Every structure is written in structure tokens, then in C-alpha cells.
Amino acid sequence: MSRIAKNPVIVPEGVDVQISGQDVTVKGKLGELKLRLVDELSVKLEDGQVSLTPRSQSRFARSIWGTSRSLIANMVEGVSNGFSKKLEIKGVGYRASVQGSNVVLQLGYSHDVIYPIPAGIKINAPTQTELEISGIDKKQVGQVAAEIIAFRPPEPYKGKGIRYEGQRVLRKEGKKK
């Protein structure tokens, strides 16, 4: 039995959860998210708590049970508080700025990297070497952060590149004479 999936998701005040068949809709002050559950699970909303149970003891039903519970918990958290990730840019001449609906990154290439901001995501650049990515969908926030990091991941010799705030980069020793 999954230890995570056995616990119900507590729905806070101000968040509305609607269940119709296998569709779960969560509405809150920040927006609305939808999820379609697999047929191997049944979902119930009782006393402000969403609980999931597998319809069979198949391997797939048991493995997707905890995952689905976590997805619903992330939806509830997202519409009530939202998610954010902070990125740091290290390197001489490396900088970022938000221009309209695009993020313009100068990362040592011969050209500027222009990244269009997807719908449902807000990107803020408080300084030239910091980016704050926020939104209500945890998966989308993480995906956007990963795509931006992929333009110039941190390299191990000088540590230049884009990284998560507080991320430690393992450094290598350079060539010896």
C-alpha cells in the first residue's frame, strides 16, 4: 500500500474542487486547473477532503495511485498559493531581461537567445542576473525553468551558466602543467 496515497488531500478555504466521473477540476483565487484520472482509480470528495482508492489491486493501479494523489495535491496548492522557481545567471556579460512577452538572454553566444513566455507563466527579472518564474501549474513552472537552463547549463570548470538559486555546481580542476 502506498503511504502517500492513503492520506487524503485537504482542501483549504477558498478552493473549490469539482469531480465529474474521472475529471477533477480545482478552482482557486489564482486560477483553475483540470486533471483526468485513469479508470483504475476512483475519487471522492467528502468533508473538504479528496480521497483516492484503486478499483483493483493491479500493479498499474497501485503505482498510479500515489502519483495521482500528488498531482491533485499540487493542483490544490497551485490555485491557492502558486509555485515559483528562481534562477541565477553566472558569467561575465551574461544577463537576462523581460521584454514584452519574451525573455531575452545574453549568454555569450553571437546572438541573443529569445524565449517566448508560455501562457499561464509569469517571468520577472529583478536584476540582470536573476529570473523568477511563477505560475499555478507546478509541472509547467519546472518545465519552463528547465528549458531556460538548457540554453546554457552550468559548466564545471568556471561555473558559468544558468542554475537554480542555491544550486551547488561541482567544480573540476583545470589542466596542470
Backbone torsions as a table, in degrees:
resi	resn	phi	psi	omega
1	MET	NA	142.5	179.2
2	SER	-79.5	129.2	179.2
3	ARG	-73.0	-33.6	180.0
4	ILE	-72.3	-45.5	-172.7
5	ALA	-69.5	-25.3	-179.8
6	LYS	-67.3	-27.5	-179.5
7	ASN	-78.6	132.3	177.4
8	PRO	-74.8	158.1	175.8
9	VAL	-88.7	120.0	-179.4
10	ILE	-83.9	127.2	-178.5
11	VAL	-93.6	116.1	-179.1
12	PRO	-73.6	170.4	178.0
13	GLU	-66.6	142.6	179.8
14	GLY	90.4	-3.7	178.1
15	VAL	-113.7	130.7	-178.7
16	ASP	-112.1	123.7	178.3
17	VAL	-111.9	127.8	177.5
18	GLN	-122.2	135.1	-179.0
19	ILE	-122.0	124.3	175.0
20	SER	-133.4	101.9	-176.4
21	GLY	69.0	-118.8	179.5
22	GLN	-101.3	4.0	179.9
23	ASP	-94.9	130.3	177.1
24	VAL	-116.7	124.8	178.4
25	THR	-118.2	128.6	-179.1
26	VAL	-120.4	123.6	179.1
27	LYS	-119.0	138.7	178.4
28	GLY	-147.2	-170.6	-176.9
29	LYS	-68.3	-23.6	-178.2
30	LEU	-94.2	-15.6	180.0
31	GLY	157.0	-160.2	-176.0
32	GLU	-136.0	137.5	177.6
33	LEU	-128.8	147.8	179.8
34	LYS	-127.0	148.4	178.4
35	LEU	-145.1	136.2	174.8
36	ARG	-106.3	119.9	-179.7
37	LEU	-84.8	156.3	177.0
38	VAL	-72.2	159.6	-175.8
39	ASP	-70.9	-15.6	-179.0
40	GLU	-75.2	-7.8	-178.7
41	LEU	-117.3	147.9	171.2
42	SER	-117.4	142.9	-175.0
43	VAL	-124.6	140.5	-180.0
44	LYS	-134.4	147.8	174.3
45	LEU	-118.2	111.8	-179.3
46	GLU	-136.7	129.7	174.6
47	ASP	53.5	41.3	178.2
48	GLY	72.9	21.5	178.3
49	GLN	-132.9	136.7	177.0
50	VAL	-102.0	123.9	179.9
51	SER	-123.5	142.9	179.5
52	LEU	-114.8	144.1	174.0
53	THR	-140.2	141.6	176.8
54	PRO	-76.5	143.9	179.4
55	ARG	-81.4	-20.6	177.2
56	SER	-140.7	172.1	178.5
57	GLN	-101.1	28.9	178.0
58	SER	-68.4	160.0	-178.6
59	ARG	-61.7	-41.8	-179.9
60	PHE	-64.6	-43.8	-178.8
61	ALA	-62.4	-41.2	-180.0
62	ARG	-69.5	-34.2	-177.9
63	SER	-77.4	-31.9	-178.1
64	ILE	-85.8	-13.0	-177.4
65	TRP	-60.6	-54.7	-179.7
66	GLY	-67.5	-35.7	178.5
67	THR	-63.2	-45.1	-179.3
68	SER	-65.8	-37.3	177.9
69	ARG	-63.7	-41.6	178.7
70	SER	-66.4	-37.4	177.8
71	LEU	-63.3	-42.2	178.9
72	ILE	-67.2	-40.3	177.4
73	ALA	-62.7	-39.0	177.8
74	ASN	-67.7	-34.5	176.6
75	MET	-65.1	-44.1	179.7
76	VAL	-63.7	-44.0	178.6
77	GLU	-64.2	-39.4	-177.3
78	GLY	-66.3	-44.0	-177.9
79	VAL	-76.3	-17.3	178.9
80	SER	-95.9	-42.7	-176.8
81	ASN	-117.7	-31.8	-176.2
82	GLY	86.1	169.8	179.9
83	PHE	-126.1	151.4	176.3
84	SER	-148.6	152.1	174.9
85	LYS	-133.1	142.8	178.6
86	LYS	-114.0	136.6	179.5
87	LEU	-117.7	145.6	175.5
88	GLU	-113.7	143.0	177.4
89	ILE	-115.5	120.9	-179.4
90	LYS	-117.0	136.5	176.9
91	GLY	140.5	146.6	180.0
92	VAL	-68.3	123.5	179.3
93	GLY	81.8	-1.1	178.8
94	TYR	-84.0	127.7	178.1
95	ARG	-156.9	166.0	-178.8
96	ALA	-138.0	150.8	174.5
97	SER	-150.4	152.4	178.2
98	VAL	-101.3	121.9	179.0
99	GLN	-124.4	101.7	-178.7
100	GLY	67.9	-120.6	-179.5
101	SER	-104.4	24.7	179.2
102	ASN	-130.3	151.9	170.0
103	VAL	-105.6	124.2	179.6
104	VAL	-103.3	119.0	-177.5
105	LEU	-112.8	129.9	173.2
106	GLN	-109.1	107.8	-169.4
107	LEU	-124.2	29.2	176.8
108	GLY	85.8	3.5	175.2
109	TYR	-84.8	171.9	178.7
110	SER	-75.0	-7.3	-178.9
111	HIS	-136.7	161.1	174.4
112	ASP	-79.4	142.5	175.6
113	VAL	-93.0	122.5	-179.3
114	ILE	-109.1	120.3	-178.9
115	TYR	-114.5	116.2	178.1
116	PRO	-72.8	134.4	-178.8
117	ILE	-77.1	123.2	-179.8
118	PRO	-69.9	160.9	177.6
119	ALA	-65.8	139.7	179.2
120	GLY	89.1	0.5	-179.1
121	ILE	-121.0	138.3	173.8
122	LYS	-115.4	131.8	177.5
123	ILE	-121.7	130.3	-178.4
124	ASN	-124.4	140.7	177.2
125	ALA	-119.1	88.9	-178.9
126	PRO	-63.9	-36.4	172.1
127	THR	-130.3	176.9	-178.5
128	GLN	-72.0	-16.5	-177.2
129	THR	-113.6	16.6	178.7
130	GLU	-133.4	145.3	173.3
131	LEU	-132.8	136.2	174.1
132	GLU	-116.3	121.0	179.9
133	ILE	-109.1	126.4	-179.3
134	SER	-139.3	154.7	179.6
135	GLY	179.3	-179.7	-178.0
136	ILE	-96.3	-17.2	-178.6
137	ASP	-99.6	111.9	-176.1
138	LYS	-60.2	-40.2	-179.5
139	LYS	-64.1	-43.4	-178.0
140	GLN	-68.9	-38.5	177.8
141	VAL	-62.2	-46.0	179.0
142	GLY	-65.1	-37.0	-180.0
143	GLN	-67.4	-42.7	179.2
144	VAL	-64.2	-42.6	178.4
145	ALA	-61.2	-42.8	-180.0
146	ALA	-65.7	-37.8	179.4
147	GLU	-67.3	-38.5	178.9
148	ILE	-68.8	-41.5	178.3
149	ILE	-62.8	-33.2	-177.5
150	ALA	-64.9	-20.1	177.6
151	PHE	-66.2	-34.6	177.6
152	ARG	-156.0	81.5	178.4
153	PRO	-66.0	156.5	-178.4
154	PRO	-65.1	132.8	-179.2
155	GLU	-97.3	152.4	-168.9
156	PRO	-80.4	-11.6	-175.1
157	TYR	-89.7	-47.9	178.5
158	LYS	-109.9	-13.6	179.8
159	GLY	81.9	12.9	-178.9
160	LYS	-74.9	147.7	176.2
161	GLY	135.4	-169.0	179.9
162	ILE	-104.6	133.6	-179.9
163	ARG	-142.3	164.1	173.2
164	TYR	-69.1	151.3	178.9
165	GLU	-62.7	127.7	-180.0
166	GLY	84.0	-1.9	179.6
167	GLN	-69.2	133.8	178.4
168	ARG	-95.6	127.0	-179.6
169	VAL	-102.8	125.1	177.4
170	LEU	-69.8	122.7	-176.4
171	ARG	-97.5	144.6	177.0
172	LYS	-107.1	153.1	176.7
173	GLU	-79.3	142.0	-179.2
174	GLY	-75.7	-172.4	180.0
175	LYS	-64.5	143.7	175.7
176	LYS	-105.4	148.8	179.1
177	LYS	-84.7	NA	NA
